[in-house]
Amino acid sequence: MDLKFLNNNLIILKIYNVLLIFYWIKMVNFSLTGKNILIIGSSSGLGETLAKYLYKTNVDIMGISRTKSQNIFKQLQIDISKKEDLKNFKIYLESNKIKFDGVILNAGISSEPKLKQKDMYKLQSTEEFLKILEVNLIGIYSIMKIIE
């Protein structure tokens, strides 16, 4: 299996999903104006682009990500794989009485596969795989439990 092909297709699929969101917002006459939206993974790439676009259409955006960047929307530096960060985020939301009308789950990490391996289980170390699960699955689940 050509892993470069697989990685490129996953990136294309993610871009396609974001384009569908943009199309749906534009063509269906759907408005998020005045809504409070949480974007997880908003410091760069597709999450940042989507956050900036929505912010410019008068959507109240709160972005969270591991790294903080200079943006026009409110952004908090939170590592969703760290229990302490999640606890502090929950306290912040409760103390400021913040509720969300929607959430965009854009956070995710991957590790660079070792392209010469033929067997899938040899592509990543157990530690790399566990870190990916902490962010891509457990971290997302934890955020959803906090904002429910």
Residue frames as a rotation matrix with the C-alpha (Angstrom) as fourth column:
MET 1
0.585 0.811 0.000 0.00
0.811 -0.585 0.000 0.00
0.000 0.000 -1.000 0.00
ASP 2
-0.376 -0.667 0.643 1.34
0.636 -0.691 -0.345 3.41
0.674 0.279 0.683 -0.95
LEU 3
-0.037 0.360 -0.932 1.01
0.970 -0.212 -0.121 5.44
-0.241 -0.908 -0.342 2.25
LYS 4
-0.883 -0.247 -0.400 1.73
0.147 -0.953 0.264 8.75
-0.447 0.174 0.878 0.51
PHE 5
-0.731 0.680 0.060 -1.33
0.055 -0.030 0.998 8.05
0.681 0.732 -0.015 -1.61
LEU 6
-0.026 0.723 -0.690 -3.36
0.881 0.343 0.326 7.31
0.472 -0.600 -0.646 1.54
ASN 7
-0.361 -0.179 -0.915 -2.20
0.737 -0.656 -0.162 10.47
-0.571 -0.733 0.369 3.34
ASN 8
-0.994 -0.022 -0.108 -2.88
-0.051 -0.778 0.627 12.64
-0.098 0.628 0.772 0.29
ASN 9
-0.473 0.879 -0.061 -6.39
0.297 0.224 0.928 11.21
0.829 0.421 -0.367 -0.06
LEU 10
-0.014 0.449 -0.893 -7.15
0.999 0.040 0.004 11.89
0.038 -0.893 -0.449 3.61
ILE 11
-0.685 -0.281 -0.672 -6.05
0.343 -0.938 0.044 15.51
-0.643 -0.200 0.739 3.17
ILE 12
-0.925 0.378 0.026 -8.17
-0.112 -0.340 0.934 15.82
0.362 0.861 0.357 0.03
LEU 13
-0.222 0.878 -0.423 -11.16
0.707 0.444 0.550 14.32
0.671 -0.177 -0.720 1.89
LYS 14
-0.190 0.105 -0.976 -10.76
0.874 -0.435 -0.217 16.83
-0.447 -0.894 -0.009 4.73
ILE 15
-0.909 -0.151 -0.389 -10.55
-0.028 -0.909 0.417 19.75
-0.417 0.390 0.821 2.27
TYR 16
-0.725 0.688 -0.011 -13.61
0.156 0.180 0.971 18.39
0.671 0.703 -0.238 0.46
ASN 17
-0.104 0.697 -0.710 -15.56
0.967 0.237 0.091 18.30
0.232 -0.677 -0.698 3.75
VAL 18
-0.438 -0.107 -0.893 -14.69
0.491 -0.860 -0.138 21.93
-0.753 -0.499 0.429 4.51
LEU 19
-0.986 0.084 -0.148 -15.66
-0.169 -0.541 0.824 22.97
-0.011 0.837 0.547 0.99
LEU 20
-0.440 0.878 -0.188 -19.01
0.578 0.437 0.690 21.22
0.688 0.195 -0.699 1.48
ILE 21
-0.117 0.351 -0.929 -19.54
0.920 -0.315 -0.235 23.23
-0.375 -0.882 -0.286 4.68
PHE 22
-0.753 -0.210 -0.624 -18.78
0.029 -0.958 0.287 26.48
-0.658 0.198 0.727 2.81
TYR 23
-0.896 0.443 -0.019 -21.10
0.000 0.042 0.999 25.44
0.443 0.896 -0.037 -0.04
TRP 24
-0.261 0.835 -0.485 -23.89
0.874 0.417 0.249 24.52
0.410 -0.359 -0.839 2.36
ILE 25
-0.280 0.102 -0.954 -23.62
0.661 -0.700 -0.269 27.82
-0.696 -0.707 0.129 4.24
LYS 26
-0.844 -0.130 -0.521 -23.65
-0.213 -0.810 0.546 29.82
-0.493 0.572 0.656 0.99
MET 27
-0.876 0.419 -0.237 -26.17
-0.170 0.190 0.967 27.91
0.450 0.888 -0.095 -1.12
VAL 28
-0.366 0.776 -0.513 -28.74
0.794 0.548 0.262 26.86
0.485 -0.312 -0.817 1.45
ASN 29
-0.011 0.294 0.956 -29.00
-0.143 -0.946 0.289 30.40
0.990 -0.133 0.053 2.77
PHE 30
0.545 0.099 -0.833 -27.96
0.706 0.482 0.519 29.09
0.452 -0.871 0.193 6.14
SER 31
0.250 -0.431 0.867 -26.89
-0.282 -0.889 -0.360 31.70
0.926 -0.154 -0.344 8.65
LEU 32
0.145 -0.298 -0.944 -24.78
0.873 0.488 -0.020 31.27
0.466 -0.821 0.331 11.75
THR 33
-0.343 -0.269 0.900 -24.80
0.024 -0.960 -0.278 35.01
0.939 -0.074 0.335 12.43
GLY 34
0.071 0.314 0.947 -24.83
-0.850 -0.477 0.222 35.63
0.522 -0.821 0.233 16.17
LYS 35
0.911 0.215 -0.351 -24.26
-0.055 0.909 0.413 31.96
0.408 -0.357 0.840 16.98
ASN 36
0.360 -0.785 0.504 -21.51
-0.899 -0.149 0.411 30.90
-0.248 -0.601 -0.760 19.38
ILE 37
0.912 -0.074 -0.404 -19.29
-0.161 0.840 -0.517 28.27
0.378 0.537 0.754 17.74
LEU 38
0.451 -0.800 0.394 -16.35
-0.481 0.154 0.863 26.36
-0.752 -0.579 -0.316 19.22
ILE 39
0.808 -0.309 -0.502 -13.63
-0.376 0.385 -0.842 25.31
0.453 0.870 0.195 16.78
ILE 40
0.674 -0.606 0.423 -11.17
-0.145 0.453 0.880 22.74
-0.725 -0.654 0.217 18.05
GLY 41
-0.019 -0.770 0.638 -7.87
0.803 0.369 0.468 22.85
-0.596 0.521 0.611 16.17
SER 42
0.822 0.543 0.173 -8.07
0.551 -0.680 -0.484 26.50
-0.145 0.493 -0.858 15.13
SER 43
0.418 -0.701 -0.578 -4.46
0.018 -0.629 0.777 27.68
-0.908 -0.335 -0.251 15.14
SER 44
-0.565 -0.628 -0.535 -3.59
-0.553 -0.193 0.810 26.74
-0.612 0.754 -0.239 11.55
GLY 45
-0.980 0.037 0.197 -4.75
0.163 0.724 0.670 25.08
-0.118 0.689 -0.716 8.38
LEU 46
-0.525 0.841 0.134 -8.39
0.383 0.093 0.919 24.32
0.760 0.534 -0.371 7.72
GLY 47
0.085 0.560 -0.824 -9.55
0.994 0.006 0.107 25.09
0.065 -0.828 -0.557 11.27
GLU 48
-0.491 -0.349 -0.798 -7.99
0.455 -0.884 0.106 28.55
-0.743 -0.311 0.593 11.20
THR 49
-0.989 0.118 0.093 -9.36
0.036 -0.415 0.909 29.27
0.145 0.902 0.406 7.72
LEU 50
-0.250 0.957 -0.149 -12.86
0.650 0.280 0.707 28.19
0.718 0.080 -0.692 8.69
ALA 51
0.011 0.201 -0.979 -12.70
0.944 -0.325 -0.057 30.21
-0.330 -0.924 -0.194 11.95
LYS 52
-0.781 -0.366 -0.505 -11.61
0.209 -0.916 0.342 33.37
-0.588 0.162 0.792 10.12
TYR 53
-0.838 0.516 0.177 -14.31
0.149 -0.094 0.984 32.94
0.524 0.851 0.002 7.49
LEU 54
0.007 0.896 -0.445 -17.06
0.839 0.237 0.490 32.43
0.544 -0.377 -0.750 10.07
TYR 55
-0.249 -0.178 -0.952 -15.77
0.797 -0.597 -0.097 35.30
-0.551 -0.783 0.290 12.21
LYS 56
-0.966 -0.178 -0.187 -15.99
0.038 -0.814 0.580 37.66
-0.255 0.553 0.793 9.22
THR 57
-0.526 0.850 0.023 -19.64
0.115 0.044 0.992 36.61
0.843 0.525 -0.121 8.78
ASN 58
-0.279 0.353 0.893 -20.45
-0.789 -0.615 -0.003 37.77
0.548 -0.705 0.450 12.35
VAL 59
0.632 0.332 -0.700 -20.28
0.110 0.856 0.506 34.39
0.767 -0.397 0.504 14.01
ASP 60
0.536 -0.444 0.718 -18.94
-0.843 -0.334 0.422 34.38
0.052 -0.831 -0.553 17.57
ILE 61
0.575 -0.441 -0.689 -15.93
-0.033 0.829 -0.559 32.08
0.817 0.344 0.463 17.39
MET 62
0.523 -0.590 0.614 -13.92
-0.774 -0.029 0.632 30.57
-0.355 -0.807 -0.472 20.20
GLY 63
0.573 -0.419 -0.704 -10.98
-0.353 0.650 -0.673 28.55
0.740 0.634 0.224 18.99
ILE 64
0.643 -0.480 0.597 -8.90
-0.566 0.228 0.792 26.14
-0.516 -0.847 -0.125 21.01
SER 65
0.796 -0.476 -0.375 -5.64
-0.048 0.568 -0.822 24.50
0.604 0.672 0.429 20.04
ARG 66
0.595 -0.654 -0.467 -2.31
0.802 0.446 0.397 23.34
-0.052 -0.611 0.790 21.44
THR 67
-0.576 -0.817 -0.031 -0.54
0.801 -0.572 0.177 26.34
-0.162 0.077 0.984 20.02
LYS 68
0.404 0.686 -0.605 -1.78
0.517 -0.717 -0.468 29.90
-0.755 -0.124 -0.644 20.15
SER 69
-0.459 -0.508 0.729 -1.52
0.888 -0.278 0.366 32.06
0.017 0.815 0.579 17.08
GLN 70
-0.794 0.172 -0.584 -2.31
-0.058 -0.976 -0.209 35.68
-0.606 -0.132 0.785 16.24
ASN 71
-0.651 0.647 0.397 -5.90
0.707 0.326 0.627 35.66
0.277 0.689 -0.670 15.11
ILE 72
-0.730 0.454 0.511 -8.88
-0.344 -0.890 0.299 37.97
0.590 0.042 0.806 14.93
PHE 73
0.397 0.891 -0.220 -11.12
-0.271 0.343 0.899 35.55
0.877 -0.298 0.378 16.84
LYS 74
0.375 -0.201 0.905 -10.91
-0.926 -0.028 0.378 34.53
-0.051 -0.979 -0.196 20.51
GLN 75
0.432 -0.320 -0.843 -8.47
-0.203 0.876 -0.437 31.66
0.879 0.360 0.313 20.90
LEU 76
0.658 -0.210 0.723 -7.41
-0.725 0.084 0.684 29.67
-0.204 -0.974 -0.097 23.95
GLN 77
-0.215 -0.802 -0.557 -4.30
-0.755 0.498 -0.426 27.53
0.620 0.329 -0.713 24.21
ILE 78
0.301 0.402 0.864 -5.54
-0.819 0.573 0.019 24.12
-0.488 -0.714 0.502 25.34
ASP 79
-0.709 -0.479 -0.517 -4.05
-0.645 0.737 0.203 20.69
0.284 0.477 -0.832 24.77
ILE 80
0.265 0.963 0.052 -7.10
-0.916 0.234 0.325 18.41
0.301 -0.133 0.944 24.62
SER 81
0.303 -0.211 -0.929 -4.96
0.065 0.977 -0.201 15.41
0.951 0.001 0.309 25.54
LYS 82
-0.782 -0.618 -0.088 -4.10
0.172 -0.079 -0.982 16.92
0.600 -0.783 0.168 28.95
LYS 83
-0.034 0.825 -0.564 -6.57
0.889 0.283 0.360 16.46
0.457 -0.489 -0.743 31.79
GLU 84
-0.344 -0.157 -0.926 -5.44
0.731 -0.664 -0.159 19.63
-0.589 -0.731 0.344 33.54
ASP 85
-0.991 -0.011 -0.130 -6.08
-0.077 -0.756 0.650 21.74
-0.106 0.654 0.749 30.42
LEU 86
-0.498 0.862 -0.098 -9.53
0.317 0.286 0.904 20.16
0.807 0.419 -0.416 30.03
LYS 87
-0.051 0.433 -0.900 -10.36
0.998 0.050 -0.032 20.80
0.031 -0.900 -0.435 33.68
ASN 88
-0.625 -0.272 -0.732 -9.31
0.384 -0.923 0.015 24.46
-0.680 -0.271 0.681 33.38
PHE 89
-0.942 0.329 0.069 -11.33
-0.052 -0.345 0.937 24.83
0.332 0.879 0.342 30.16
LYS 90
-0.190 0.908 -0.374 -14.45
0.714 0.389 0.582 23.50
0.674 -0.157 -0.722 31.90
ILE 91
-0.127 0.068 -0.990 -13.93
0.888 -0.438 -0.144 25.91
-0.443 -0.897 -0.004 34.82
TYR 92
-0.913 -0.275 -0.302 -13.44
0.111 -0.878 0.465 28.80
-0.393 0.391 0.832 32.35
LEU 93
-0.712 0.695 0.104 -16.68
0.148 0.003 0.989 27.99
0.687 0.719 -0.105 30.50
GLU 94
0.027 0.755 -0.655 -18.68
0.899 0.268 0.346 27.61
0.436 -0.599 -0.671 33.70
SER 95
-0.277 -0.195 -0.941 -17.33
0.768 -0.633 -0.096 30.75
-0.577 -0.750 0.325 35.36
ASN 96
-0.895 -0.068 -0.442 -18.04
-0.177 -0.853 0.490 32.83
-0.410 0.517 0.751 32.24
LYS 97
-0.023 0.965 0.262 -21.38
-0.050 0.260 -0.964 31.09
-0.998 -0.036 0.043 31.57
ILE 98
-0.428 -0.218 -0.877 -20.34
-0.857 -0.212 0.470 30.23
-0.289 0.953 -0.096 28.01
LYS 99
0.147 0.520 0.842 -22.56
0.071 0.843 -0.533 27.91
-0.987 0.138 0.087 25.98
PHE 100
-0.809 -0.483 -0.334 -22.03
-0.322 -0.112 0.940 26.89
-0.491 0.869 -0.065 22.37
ASP 101
0.313 0.909 -0.277 -24.56
-0.722 0.038 -0.691 26.59
-0.617 0.416 0.668 19.58
GLY 102
0.981 -0.036 -0.192 -22.22
-0.111 0.706 -0.700 24.36
0.161 0.707 0.688 17.61
VAL 103
0.348 -0.910 0.225 -18.78
-0.389 0.078 0.918 22.82
-0.853 -0.407 -0.327 17.50
ILE 104
0.786 -0.258 -0.562 -16.35
-0.504 0.259 -0.824 22.05
0.358 0.931 0.073 14.69
LEU 105
0.723 -0.501 0.477 -14.13
-0.104 0.603 0.791 19.10
-0.683 -0.621 0.383 15.58
ASN 106
0.889 -0.403 -0.218 -11.01
-0.296 -0.143 -0.944 19.84
0.349 0.904 -0.247 13.59
ALA 107
0.241 -0.856 0.457 -8.23
-0.933 -0.075 0.351 18.83
-0.266 -0.511 -0.817 15.99
GLY 108
0.987 0.020 0.159 -6.14
0.007 0.985 -0.170 15.87
-0.160 0.169 0.973 15.09
ILE 109
0.150 -0.983 -0.107 -2.60
-0.872 -0.182 0.454 14.63
-0.466 0.026 -0.884 14.95
SER 110
0.994 0.001 -0.111 -0.79
-0.052 0.891 -0.451 11.92
0.098 0.454 0.886 13.07
SER 111
0.296 -0.951 0.089 2.69
-0.222 0.023 0.975 10.56
-0.929 -0.309 -0.204 13.00
GLU 112
0.128 -0.360 -0.924 4.92
-0.987 -0.138 -0.082 10.27
-0.098 0.923 -0.373 9.99
PRO 113
0.903 0.228 0.363 4.58
-0.225 0.973 -0.052 6.67
-0.365 -0.035 0.930 8.77
LYS 114
-0.213 -0.967 0.142 7.67
-0.453 0.227 0.862 4.69
-0.866 0.119 -0.486 8.08
LEU 115
0.342 0.551 -0.761 7.06
-0.877 -0.103 -0.469 4.28
-0.337 0.828 0.448 4.36
LYS 116
-0.410 -0.591 -0.695 9.25
-0.813 0.583 -0.017 1.22
0.415 0.558 -0.719 3.87
GLN 117
-0.782 0.177 0.598 7.16
-0.319 0.711 -0.627 -0.97
-0.536 -0.681 -0.499 6.18
LYS 118
-0.765 0.532 -0.362 4.71
-0.188 0.353 0.917 -3.36
0.616 0.769 -0.170 4.54
ASP 119
-0.312 0.646 -0.697 2.79
0.822 0.552 0.143 -4.30
0.477 -0.528 -0.703 7.68
MET 120
0.282 0.537 0.795 0.43
0.112 -0.841 0.529 -1.64
0.953 -0.060 -0.297 9.07
TYR 121
0.941 0.172 -0.290 1.18
0.289 0.029 0.957 -2.43
0.173 -0.985 -0.023 12.72
LYS 122
0.137 -0.969 -0.205 4.85
0.956 0.075 0.284 -1.61
-0.260 -0.235 0.937 12.15
LEU 123
0.133 -0.046 0.990 4.16
0.675 -0.727 -0.124 1.86
0.725 0.685 -0.066 10.79
GLN 124
0.235 -0.001 0.972 3.94
-0.503 -0.856 0.120 3.56
0.832 -0.517 -0.201 14.19
SER 125
-0.837 -0.485 -0.252 5.29
0.010 0.446 -0.895 2.87
0.547 -0.752 -0.369 17.61
THR 126
-0.129 0.795 -0.593 2.82
0.896 0.350 0.274 2.06
0.426 -0.496 -0.757 20.37
GLU 127
-0.403 -0.087 -0.911 3.63
0.667 -0.710 -0.227 5.41
-0.627 -0.699 0.344 22.02
GLU 128
-0.979 0.047 -0.200 2.86
-0.170 -0.731 0.661 7.30
-0.115 0.681 0.723 18.80
PHE 129
-0.561 0.810 -0.171 -0.38
0.285 0.383 0.879 5.40
0.777 0.444 -0.445 18.36
LEU 130
-0.121 0.499 -0.858 -1.49
0.992 0.093 -0.086 6.07
0.036 -0.862 -0.506 21.96
LYS 131
-0.695 -0.173 -0.698 -0.78
0.280 -0.959 -0.041 9.80
-0.662 -0.224 0.715 21.58
ILE 132
-0.913 0.405 -0.055 -2.88
-0.180 -0.277 0.944 9.87
0.367 0.871 0.326 18.41
LEU 133
-0.248 0.849 -0.466 -5.74
0.673 0.497 0.547 8.16
0.696 -0.178 -0.695 20.28
GLU 134
-0.381 0.050 -0.923 -5.42
0.841 -0.395 -0.369 10.63
-0.383 -0.917 0.109 23.18
VAL 135
-0.805 0.034 -0.592 -5.93
-0.160 -0.974 0.162 13.60
-0.571 0.226 0.789 20.86
ASN 136
-0.839 0.390 -0.380 -8.08
-0.439 -0.072 0.896 12.29
0.322 0.918 0.231 18.00
LEU 137
-0.246 0.775 -0.582 -10.47
0.298 0.632 0.716 10.18
0.922 0.003 -0.386 20.06
ILE 138
-0.082 0.196 -0.977 -10.28
0.985 0.165 -0.050 10.71
0.152 -0.967 -0.207 23.81
GLY 139
-0.843 -0.295 -0.451 -9.59
0.385 -0.915 -0.121 14.47
-0.377 -0.275 0.885 23.63
ILE 140
-0.786 0.615 0.062 -12.49
-0.274 -0.437 0.856 15.07
0.554 0.656 0.513 21.25
TYR 141
-0.054 0.767 -0.639 -14.78
0.553 0.556 0.620 12.92
0.831 -0.320 -0.454 23.42
SER 142
-0.369 -0.172 -0.913 -13.69
0.919 -0.211 -0.332 14.86
-0.136 -0.962 0.236 26.52
ILE 143
-0.994 0.022 -0.104 -14.43
-0.042 -0.981 0.188 18.22
-0.098 0.191 0.977 24.90
MET 144
-0.465 0.880 -0.101 -17.88
-0.121 0.050 0.991 17.02
0.877 0.473 0.083 23.86
LYS 145
-0.013 0.428 -0.904 -18.60
0.865 0.459 0.205 15.93
0.502 -0.779 -0.376 27.45
ILE 146
-0.706 -0.326 -0.629 -17.50
0.626 -0.703 -0.338 19.36
-0.332 -0.632 0.700 28.75
ILE 147
-0.944 0.255 -0.210 -19.70
-0.312 -0.896 0.317 21.38
-0.108 0.365 0.925 26.39
GLU 148
-0.696 0.711 -0.101 -22.80
0.522 0.597 0.609 19.14
0.493 0.372 -0.786 26.36
